[in-house]
Amino acid sequence: MRNEFTAIIEQDGEWYIAYCPEIPGANGQGKTKDEARENLTEAIALILEDRREDGLRDVTPDAIRETLTEERSC
């Protein structure tokens, strides 16, 4: 599955601060833009994993579960 998110990266002194406006709470920082982007990517993955687990916690065992994937062509 391919997901796209916006990374906003700003310099604050010697640090770069990154955040994703589509996912509240997703942010990262680093001494370089690449490091800040990498930390943001990890934060997004952790938040989405946590939301998936939380969302599925109360699903009854007899519910039908299907996996949806997004396919795009360029």
N, CA, C and O atoms as a MOPAC input file, in Angstrom:
PM7 MOZYME 1SCF
protein

 N      0.85000 1    -1.17100 1     0.00000 1
 C      0.00000 1     0.00000 1     0.00000 1
 C      0.89300 1     1.23100 1     0.00000 1
 O      1.94400 1     1.25700 1     0.64100 1
 N      0.46300 1     2.22800 1    -0.71600 1
 C      1.25600 1     3.45300 1    -0.81200 1
 C      0.45800 1     4.59600 1    -0.20700 1
 O     -0.66000 1     4.87700 1    -0.63800 1
 N      1.01600 1     5.23600 1     0.76600 1
 C      0.41200 1     6.40600 1     1.38500 1
 C      1.34300 1     7.58500 1     1.18300 1
 O      2.56400 1     7.43200 1     1.15200 1
 N      0.75600 1     8.75300 1     1.04600 1
 C      1.54500 1     9.97000 1     0.91400 1
 C      1.10500 1    10.96300 1     1.97900 1
 O     -0.08900 1    11.15800 1     2.20600 1
 N      2.06600 1    11.57900 1     2.61900 1
 C      1.80200 1    12.56600 1     3.64500 1
 C      2.70400 1    13.76900 1     3.40200 1
 O      3.75200 1    13.65300 1     2.76800 1
 N      2.29100 1    14.90800 1     3.90500 1
 C      3.06700 1    16.13200 1     3.75900 1
 C      4.02300 1    16.28800 1     4.93500 1
 O      3.62100 1    16.17400 1     6.09300 1
 N      5.28200 1    16.54800 1     4.63100 1
 C      6.27400 1    16.83300 1     5.67200 1
 C      6.59800 1    18.32800 1     5.59700 1
 O      7.03200 1    18.82600 1     4.55800 1
 N      6.38500 1    19.02600 1     6.69300 1
 C      6.78200 1    20.42200 1     6.81000 1
 C      8.05200 1    20.43700 1     7.65500 1
 O      8.05700 1    19.95500 1     8.78700 1
 N      9.12200 1    20.99100 1     7.10400 1
 C     10.41000 1    21.00900 1     7.80100 1
 C     10.87200 1    22.45300 1     7.91700 1
 O     10.95900 1    23.17600 1     6.92400 1
 N     11.16700 1    22.85800 1     9.14400 1
 C     11.61800 1    24.21800 1     9.41500 1
 C     12.89400 1    24.16700 1    10.24400 1
 O     13.07300 1    23.28000 1    11.07900 1
 N     13.76600 1    25.11900 1    10.00600 1
 C     14.99400 1    25.19200 1    10.79600 1
 C     14.75500 1    26.07100 1    12.01900 1
 O     14.18000 1    27.15600 1    11.92500 1
 N     15.21300 1    25.57100 1    13.17400 1
 C     15.09500 1    26.30400 1    14.43700 1
 C     16.47700 1    26.30000 1    15.08500 1
 O     16.84100 1    25.35800 1    15.78800 1
 N     17.22500 1    27.34100 1    14.84500 1
 C     18.60400 1    27.36300 1    15.33700 1
 C     19.42100 1    26.31700 1    14.60200 1
 O     19.48000 1    26.30700 1    13.37300 1
 N     20.04800 1    25.44100 1    15.36600 1
 C     20.86700 1    24.38300 1    14.77600 1
 C     20.05700 1    23.12600 1    14.46100 1
 O     20.60000 1    22.16600 1    13.91400 1
 N     18.77900 1    23.11900 1    14.79400 1
 C     17.93200 1    21.93900 1    14.62000 1
 C     16.93200 1    22.13800 1    13.48700 1
 O     16.55600 1    23.26000 1    13.14700 1
 N     16.51400 1    21.00700 1    12.91400 1
 C     15.41200 1    20.99700 1    11.97000 1
 C     14.23000 1    20.33200 1    12.65900 1
 O     14.37300 1    19.28100 1    13.28400 1
 N     13.07500 1    20.94400 1    12.54000 1
 C     11.85100 1    20.44900 1    13.15100 1
 C     10.91400 1    20.04700 1    12.01200 1
 O     10.72400 1    20.81600 1    11.07000 1
 N     10.33200 1    18.86000 1    12.08700 1
 C      9.44000 1    18.37300 1    11.03200 1
 C      8.10700 1    17.96300 1    11.64600 1
 O      8.04900 1    17.43800 1    12.75700 1
 N      7.03800 1    18.21600 1    10.89300 1
 C      5.72600 1    17.76000 1    11.33600 1
 C      4.86200 1    17.44600 1    10.12700 1
 O      5.16200 1    17.85200 1     9.00400 1
 N      3.78900 1    16.71900 1    10.37700 1
 C      2.86600 1    16.30100 1     9.33100 1
 C      1.48400 1    16.84800 1     9.67000 1
 O      0.86600 1    16.39200 1    10.63200 1
 N      0.98200 1    17.82300 1     8.89600 1
 C     -0.31300 1    18.41700 1     9.21800 1
 C     -1.48100 1    17.43700 1     9.11100 1
 O     -2.50900 1    17.64700 1     9.75400 1
 N     -1.35100 1    16.38100 1     8.32200 1
 C     -2.43800 1    15.40600 1     8.17300 1
 C     -2.56900 1    14.47000 1     9.36800 1
 O     -3.61900 1    13.86000 1     9.56900 1
 N     -1.51100 1    14.35600 1    10.15800 1
 C     -1.52300 1    13.41900 1    11.28700 1
 C     -1.12100 1    14.17900 1    12.54500 1
 O      0.06700 1    14.34000 1    12.82200 1
 N     -2.11300 1    14.65000 1    13.31200 1
 C     -1.80300 1    15.38500 1    14.54000 1
 C     -0.89800 1    14.56900 1    15.46900 1
 O     -1.11800 1    13.37900 1    15.69200 1
 N      0.10700 1    15.23200 1    15.99300 1
 C      1.03200 1    14.58000 1    16.91700 1
 C      2.25000 1    13.97600 1    16.24400 1
 O      3.18600 1    13.56200 1    16.92800 1
 N      2.26000 1    13.91500 1    14.91200 1
 C      3.40900 1    13.34300 1    14.19800 1
 C      4.44400 1    14.43600 1    13.98600 1
 O      4.20900 1    15.38900 1    13.24300 1
 N      5.57500 1    14.29600 1    14.63300 1
 C      6.64500 1    15.26800 1    14.46600 1
 C      7.99400 1    14.59800 1    14.67000 1
 O      8.08700 1    13.50300 1    15.22500 1
 N      9.02900 1    15.27200 1    14.21300 1
 C     10.38200 1    14.75200 1    14.36800 1
 C     11.34700 1    15.91600 1    14.39100 1
 O     10.98300 1    17.05200 1    14.08600 1
 N     12.56100 1    15.62500 1    14.75200 1
 C     13.59500 1    16.65700 1    14.75400 1
 C     14.93400 1    16.01700 1    14.46700 1
 O     15.09400 1    14.80200 1    14.58100 1
 N     15.88900 1    16.84200 1    14.09700 1
 C     17.22300 1    16.32700 1    13.83500 1
 C     18.18900 1    17.45300 1    13.53600 1
 O     17.78600 1    18.59500 1    13.31500 1
 N     19.45100 1    17.12300 1    13.53200 1
 C     20.49500 1    18.09500 1    13.21500 1
 C     20.56000 1    18.37200 1    11.71100 1
 O     21.13700 1    19.37200 1    11.28400 1
 N     19.96100 1    17.47700 1    10.90700 1
 C     19.89400 1    17.67100 1     9.45700 1
 C     18.44800 1    17.51000 1     9.01600 1
 O     17.61800 1    16.96300 1     9.74200 1
 N     18.15600 1    18.00500 1     7.79100 1
 C     16.81400 1    17.82000 1     7.24900 1
 C     16.49900 1    16.34200 1     7.08900 1
 O     15.38500 1    15.90800 1     7.38300 1
 N     17.46700 1    15.57100 1     6.62700 1
 C     17.24600 1    14.13300 1     6.43600 1
 C     16.92900 1    13.43200 1     7.75400 1
 O     16.05000 1    12.57200 1     7.80500 1
 N     17.63400 1    13.79100 1     8.80500 1
 C     17.39700 1    13.18700 1    10.11700 1
 C     16.00000 1    13.55000 1    10.63500 1
 O     15.29600 1    12.70100 1    11.18200 1
 N     15.60900 1    14.80800 1    10.46100 1
 C     14.27600 1    15.23700 1    10.88900 1
 C     13.19900 1    14.50300 1    10.09200 1
 O     12.19900 1    14.06800 1    10.66500 1
 N     13.38800 1    14.35800 1     8.78000 1
 C     12.44000 1    13.65600 1     7.91700 1
 C     12.34300 1    12.18400 1     8.32300 1
 O     11.24400 1    11.63300 1     8.38600 1
 N     13.46400 1    11.55300 1     8.59600 1
 C     13.47700 1    10.14500 1     9.00400 1
 C     12.73800 1     9.95900 1    10.33600 1
 O     11.95800 1     9.02000 1    10.49200 1
 N     12.98700 1    10.85400 1    11.28800 1
 C     12.29800 1    10.76400 1    12.57600 1
 C     10.79500 1    10.99300 1    12.42000 1
 O     10.00100 1    10.35700 1    13.11400 1
 N     10.39900 1    11.88600 1    11.52400 1
 C      8.98200 1    12.11300 1    11.25100 1
 C      8.35400 1    10.86800 1    10.63300 1
 O      7.24600 1    10.48100 1    11.00400 1
 N      9.04900 1    10.24800 1     9.70400 1
 C      8.54400 1     9.02300 1     9.07400 1
 C      8.30600 1     7.93200 1    10.11000 1
 O      7.28900 1     7.24100 1    10.06200 1
 N      9.22800 1     7.77800 1    11.03600 1
 C      9.07600 1     6.78300 1    12.11100 1
 C      7.89000 1     7.13100 1    13.01000 1
 O      7.14300 1     6.24400 1    13.42400 1
 N      7.71400 1     8.42100 1    13.31400 1
 C      6.59400 1     8.84900 1    14.16000 1
 C      5.26100 1     8.55600 1    13.47800 1
 O      4.32100 1     8.09500 1    14.12500 1
 N      5.17500 1     8.82200 1    12.17300 1
 C      3.94100 1     8.53600 1    11.43000 1
 C      3.62100 1     7.05100 1    11.47700 1
 O      2.47700 1     6.66800 1    11.72500 1
 N      4.62700 1     6.21000 1    11.24100 1
 C      4.40800 1     4.75700 1    11.27200 1
 C      3.92200 1     4.29400 1    12.64200 1
 O      3.01100 1     3.47100 1    12.72800 1
 N      4.51700 1     4.81000 1    13.70500 1
 C      4.10400 1     4.41900 1    15.06300 1
 C      2.67900 1     4.87000 1    15.37200 1
 O      1.90600 1     4.11700 1    15.96400 1
 N      2.33200 1     6.08200 1    14.98100 1
 C      0.98400 1     6.59200 1    15.23300 1
 C     -0.04800 1     5.76900 1    14.47800 1
 O     -1.07500 1     5.40000 1    15.04800 1
 N      0.20600 1     5.47500 1    13.20500 1
 C     -0.75200 1     4.69200 1    12.41900 1
 C     -0.89800 1     3.27300 1    12.96800 1
 O     -2.00300 1     2.73200 1    13.00600 1
 N      0.20600 1     2.67700 1    13.38800 1
 C      0.15000 1     1.33500 1    13.98400 1
 C     -0.68500 1     1.35500 1    15.26400 1
 O     -1.51100 1     0.46900 1    15.48400 1
 N     -0.47000 1     2.36100 1    16.10400 1
 C     -1.21500 1     2.48100 1    17.34700 1
 C     -2.71100 1     2.69400 1    17.08400 1
 O     -3.55600 1     2.10300 1    17.75600 1
 N     -3.02500 1     3.53400 1    16.11100 1
 C     -4.43400 1     3.78200 1    15.78100 1
 C     -5.10300 1     2.53200 1    15.23400 1
 O     -6.27200 1     2.27700 1    15.52400 1
 N     -4.37000 1     1.74700 1    14.44200 1
 C     -4.93200 1     0.50100 1    13.90500 1
 C     -5.23600 1    -0.46100 1    15.04600 1
 O     -6.32700 1    -1.02700 1    15.11400 1
 N     -4.27700 1    -0.64600 1    15.93600 1
 C     -4.48200 1    -1.55700 1    17.07600 1
 C     -5.64200 1    -1.08300 1    17.95100 1
 O     -6.46700 1    -1.89000 1    18.37800 1
 N     -5.70600 1     0.20900 1    18.21600 1
 C     -6.76500 1     0.76000 1    19.04000 1
 C     -8.12700 1     0.60200 1    18.36300 1
 O     -9.11600 1     0.27000 1    19.01700 1
 N     -8.17200 1     0.83700 1    17.06500 1
 C     -9.42300 1     0.72000 1    16.32900 1
 C     -9.94400 1    -0.69800 1    16.24300 1
 O    -11.15400 1    -0.90700 1    16.16400 1
 N     -9.05700 1    -1.67400 1    16.25700 1
 C     -9.46300 1    -3.07400 1    16.13500 1
 C     -9.71000 1    -3.74100 1    17.48800 1
 O    -10.20000 1    -4.86900 1    17.53800 1
 N     -9.38500 1    -3.07300 1    18.55700 1
 C     -9.47000 1    -3.66300 1    19.89500 1
 C    -10.87400 1    -4.18000 1    20.22800 1
 O    -10.99900 1    -5.24500 1    20.83100 1
 N    -11.91700 1    -3.46200 1    19.85800 1
 C    -13.27200 1    -3.83300 1    20.24000 1
 C    -14.05600 1    -4.52400 1    19.12800 1
 O    -15.26900 1    -4.69600 1    19.24900 1
 N    -13.39100 1    -4.92100 1    18.05700 1
 C    -14.07300 1    -5.60300 1    16.96600 1
 C    -14.41400 1    -7.02200 1    17.41400 1
 O    -13.56600 1    -7.74400 1    17.93800 1
 N    -15.65500 1    -7.40100 1    17.19700 1
 C    -16.08900 1    -8.74100 1    17.62100 1
 C    -15.44400 1    -9.81300 1    16.75500 1
 O    -15.13200 1    -9.56400 1    15.59100 1
 N    -15.24000 1   -11.00500 1    17.31300 1
 C    -14.57800 1   -12.08000 1    16.57100 1
 C    -15.33500 1   -12.51300 1    15.32000 1
 O    -14.72100 1   -13.00900 1    14.37500 1
 N    -16.65600 1   -12.33700 1    15.29400 1
 C    -17.42400 1   -12.78800 1    14.13300 1
 C    -17.54300 1   -11.71000 1    13.05000 1
 O    -18.18700 1   -11.93800 1    12.02600 1
 N    -16.93900 1   -10.55900 1    13.25900 1
 C    -16.97400 1    -9.49600 1    12.24800 1
 C    -16.11600 1    -9.88800 1    11.05000 1
 O    -15.10400 1   -10.57400 1    11.19500 1
 N    -16.52400 1    -9.45400 1     9.89200 1
 C    -15.76100 1    -9.71200 1     8.66800 1
 C    -14.67200 1    -8.64600 1     8.55500 1
 O    -14.94500 1    -7.44700 1     8.60500 1
 N    -13.44200 1    -9.10800 1     8.40400 1
 C    -12.30500 1    -8.19900 1     8.24000 1
 C    -11.74800 1    -8.36800 1     6.83600 1
 O    -11.52500 1    -9.48600 1     6.37200 1
 N    -11.53000 1    -7.25800 1     6.17600 1
 C    -10.91600 1    -7.27000 1     4.85600 1
 C     -9.79700 1    -6.23700 1     4.83400 1
 O     -9.86900 1    -5.22200 1     5.52700 1
 N     -8.78300 1    -6.49200 1     4.05500 1
 C     -7.68300 1    -5.55900 1     3.89500 1
 C     -7.89400 1    -4.78500 1     2.60200 1
 O     -8.08200 1    -5.37500 1     1.53800 1
 N     -7.86100 1    -3.48200 1     2.70100 1
 C     -8.00000 1    -2.61100 1     1.53700 1
 C     -6.62600 1    -2.09500 1     1.15000 1
 O     -5.82500 1    -1.73300 1     2.01200 1
 N     -6.36000 1    -2.06300 1    -0.12400 1
 C     -5.10100 1    -1.50200 1    -0.61100 1
 C     -5.41100 1    -0.43100 1    -1.63900 1
 O     -6.43200 1    -0.47400 1    -2.32500 1
 N     -4.53000 1     0.50300 1    -1.72400 1
 C     -4.66600 1     1.60700 1    -2.65800 1
 C     -3.67900 1     1.38800 1    -3.79300 1
 O     -2.48300 1     1.20900 1    -3.56500 1
 N     -4.18800 1     1.40400 1    -5.00500 1
 C     -3.30000 1     1.25700 1    -6.16300 1
 C     -3.38900 1     2.51300 1    -7.00600 1
 O     -4.48000 1     2.98700 1    -7.32300 1
 N     -2.26000 1     3.03400 1    -7.35600 1
 C     -2.20500 1     4.22800 1    -8.19700 1
 C     -1.29400 1     3.96500 1    -9.37900 1
 O     -0.30600 1     3.23900 1    -9.27800 1
 N     -1.64000 1     4.55700 1   -10.47100 1
 C     -0.72600 1     4.49900 1   -11.61200 1
 C     -0.20800 1     5.90100 1   -11.88200 1
 O     -0.91800 1     6.88600 1   -11.68600 1
 N      1.02000 1     5.97900 1   -12.32800 1
 C      1.62700 1     7.29200 1   -12.57900 1
 C      1.53700 1     7.65700 1   -14.03500 1
 O      1.99600 1     8.72700 1   -14.43300 1

